[in-house]
Amino acid sequence: MKRVQTWYRAGFRLIRQAAKTNHGRIVLAGLFVGLCYFPVWLVDLTARAGSGSTGLLQITGVLGVASNDLWRQRQQLYRLHACEEDRFLGHILILCGVVIFPFCRFALWSQAIVWLLVLVGIAFSSWGMDFFKQFRLVTLLIPLSVYPRPGVTARIVWETVTPPKLLENFMAWGGSWGLRAIGQTAAVEGGRFIQMPGGAVEVSWGCNGFGMAFAVAITGLLLGLLYKRSLIETFTLVAAGIFLALALNIPRIMLVTIAAVYWGKYWFDFWHGSWGAQIFVSVLFTIYYYSAMSLIKRRTAKLSTGR
């Protein structure tokens, strides 16, 4: 309780001190935008986590790594000062965000863009352009955290640069191949439909493994950054996670197909819904974590022995 009171007093003291200058008042106005956006961001993030989304874990990890990097280099941050041009530009960005935010509350993505604009303005007006040069990791990670649905952004990019239904068709082919391998009669029809004697199942976007692959890719990126791995080693962690997620999604497709055709609606809904998704995500992350840590420790041991 005493610690909370101490933090409260310190925060109130900082607010009063900031309110004494024009720059401080503008920054406080920008932070008010964040205060309005935060409940919306948090509710959406936690609600999606309850339905099996890994966005909460991803964004928590992103914020943790970014905060650790800022704290580790806090002395450098204290020495940064914005020139007049950078401060003016930052103030313009903050004030633009403050003015347009009330008109952008119609959607989550629009609020996220405005909040990101305000954050960029705060960084420009407080520390100048040098902040983005010296804190490249933070500059990379913070934008990933302002929108509570990072997978949606990744999906838009994926569907823009790849042929239609590419991953769905591949997963349907992999699922039918796996079913035949265990003695079931299965074939692919229409690209993404798995046909069995008792019925057919469509492999839609939610079952193509992209969400799990993206989540594990972000985890691999964070592990590489956290353990200060080289670019090639970090890429290896990301690629291994994507491969593992897509490979593990094939047994999931097989199980959901068998459940839909032979076991009835209850078991199909179970394995296709949030409970089934969480079981597979838990298995995936457990396997990936131990595999990734094994790779990291093996590389660390080689470096320590000079091999």
N, C-alpha and C positions, 0 to 999 in steps of 0.2 A: 504493500500500500504506500509506504514511504517512497519507494522508487517511482511509482506512478505519479505521486505528487511532485517529486523532483523533476521528472520529465515534463509534467504539465507546466510547472513554473518556468522551466527553461524555454519551453516552446512559446509561452506567453511573453517572455522577455524578448525573444527573437522577433516576434511579431511587432511588439511595440517599437523595437529598435528599427525594424525595416520600414515601419510606417512613417518614420521621420524624414525619409528621402523620397524623391520622385521615383528613382529606380526601384526602391523597396516597395513602394505602393503599387507600381506596375506589376512587379513580380507577384505580390500578394493577390492582385486581381487575376493573374494567370493561374495561380494555385487554387483560387476559388473555382475555376473551371474544372480543375482536377478533382476538387472536393465534390462537385456536382456529378461528375462522371463516375467516380469511384464506386458508389453503391450499385449503379447499373452494371458496371464491369464485374464487380464481385458476385452479384446475384447470378448473372449469366454464366460466369465461370464455375461457380459451385453447382448450379443446376445441371449443367452439362456433365460435370464430374459424376453426379449421381446417376446419370444415364449411361455411364461407361466411357465417357470422353477422358482422354489423358491430358487435356489442355491445362488443367490445374497443376499437374506435376511438371509439365513443360515450362509454363510461365514462372512457377516457383523456382525452378532450377535456373532459368534465365536471369531472373531478378537476383538470385543468390550469387551467381557468378559475377554479374555486373556490380553488385554492391561490394563484393569482396575485392574486386579490382579497384573500385573507387577508394575504398578504405586503405588498401595497400599503398596507393599512390596519393594519399590525401595531402602530403606535404607539397607535392608538385601542384596539386589543385589550388592550394592556398596561395601559391606564387603567381597564378595566372590572373591577368587583369585585362578587361576588354578595352580596346581603344574606342574613341568617340564614334567612329563609323560602325563598328560592330555593335556597340551599345544601342545606337540609333536603330539599326536594322533589327536587333532583337526586340526592342520596344515596339516597333511596327508589327512584328509577327505576333507578339503577345496580345497587343490591343486588337489586332484583326481577329485573333482567336476568341477573345472576350466578346467582341461585338457580334460575331456570326454564330457563336455557340448556341444561343437560345433558338436560332432558326434551324439548327442541325440536329435537334433532338428527336427527329422522326425515325432515325435508324441508328443502330449500334455502330456501324462502320463510319458513319459521318461524324459521330461524337469522337470516335477514336482518332480520326484524321485531325480534327481540331485540337484535341489534347496533345497529339504529337507535334503539331505546329506550335503550340504554346511551349512545350518542352524545348524544342529547338530554339525558340525565342529566348527562353530563360538562359539556356547555355550560351547563346551568342552575347546577350547583354551582360552576363555575369563574368564570363571567362574569355570570350572572344573566339575567333576562329581557331586559335591554338588548342582549344579544348578538343575539337574534333580530330586534330592531328595527333595529339598525345594520348588521347583516350579512345583509340580506334575500336577496342573491344566493346567498351560501353556504347559507343556510337552504333555498333553493329547489333548489340543485344537489346537495348532499350526499345527500339521500334518493334521488335518481336513480341514485346509484352503489353503494348498499349491496346491491342485488339484481342479479346478473350477467345477468339476462334481462329487460331493460327492455321488450323487444318483447312479452313475454308479458303483462305488466301492461297495456300499451296495447291488446292484443288483447281482454282481458277487458272493458275499458272500452268499446271499439268495439262488441263484440257485445252489450253491455248496452243501448246507446243507439240501435242501428240495427236495421232489419228483418233477418231471417235471410238469409244468403247475398247480401246487397246488392252487395258489391264483386265477389264471384265472378260473379254474373249480369252485372254491368256489363262485366267483363273478357271474359266469353264473347261478349257482344254486340260489343264492340270488336274482339276477335280475328277473329270471323266477318266483320265488316265489312271489316277490313283484308285478309283472304284474298280476299274477293270483289273488292276493289279491284285486286288483282294478278292477277285472272283465274281464281282457284280457285273451285270450287263448294263453298260452305260455308253452313251454317245452324245456328241455335241451337235445341236441343231440351231440354226440361226445365229451362230457365232457365240452367243453367251447363254444358251439354254442347255442344261444337262438333262437328257432324256433317259428315263429308266422304264422298265416294264410297268411299274405302278404309277407313273406320273412324270412330270417334268418340273425343274426348278430353274428360275432365272437368276443368274449372277448379276446383281445390280451394283451400283456404286458402293453402297454400304458394306458389301461383302467382298470387294475386290482386294482388300488388304492394304489399300493406300494409306488409310488412317493410321494403322499400326506401323507401317513402314516409316511414315513421316515422324511419328512419335519417337520411334527408336533412333531415327536419324538425328533428331534434335538431342536425344540423350547422348548419342555418340559424340556429337559436336561439343556438348557441355563437358563430357568426361575428358575429351582431348584438351579443351581449354583449361579445365580445372587442374589437370595433372601436367599441364605445360608440355604436351606432346608436340612433335613437329607437324608440319602441314601434311606430310605423307602419312604419318601415323594417325592423325586425326581423320584424314580421309578414309583410311583403312577401317577405323572404328565405325564411321558412318556407313560405309559400303557394307561392312559385315552385318550391321544392324538391319539394313534394308533387305539384304539377301535372306537373313534369318526370318524376318517378319513375313516376307512373301512366301518362303518355303513352308513356314508353319501355317499360313493361311490355307494351304491346299488341304491338309487334314481337316481344318475347320469347314471348308466347303463340302468335303466328303461327308462329314458328320451331319451337317445341316441338311444335305440332300437326302441322306438315309432317313433322318428324322421326319422330313416332310413327306416322303413317299411311303414309309412303312410304319412309323411310330405314332403318327397322329399329330393333331394341331398343338396339343399341350407341349410336347417335347420339341416340336419345331419352334414354337414361340420362345421356349426356354433357351435353346441354343442359339436362336437367331436374335434374341433380345439382349437387354443390358446384362443379365446374369451370365449368359453364355459368353458375351463379349468380354466381360470382366475376368472370367476364368481364363480365357485364351490370352488376354493381355497380361495377366499375372504370370502365367506360364512363360510367355514370351520374354517379359522383362527379367524374370528369374534366370532363365537360360542366358540371356544376353548379358546381364550384369556379371555373372561369374565368368563367362567367356571373355568379356572385355577386360575385366580385372586381371584375368590370367595373361592376356596379351600385354597389358600395361606393366605388370610385375615382371614378366619375362624380359621385356625390353629394358626395364630399369635394372634388372640383374645383369644384363649384357653390358650396359653402360658402366655399371659399377666395377665390373671385372675387366673392362677395357677391350672386350671382344667386339 
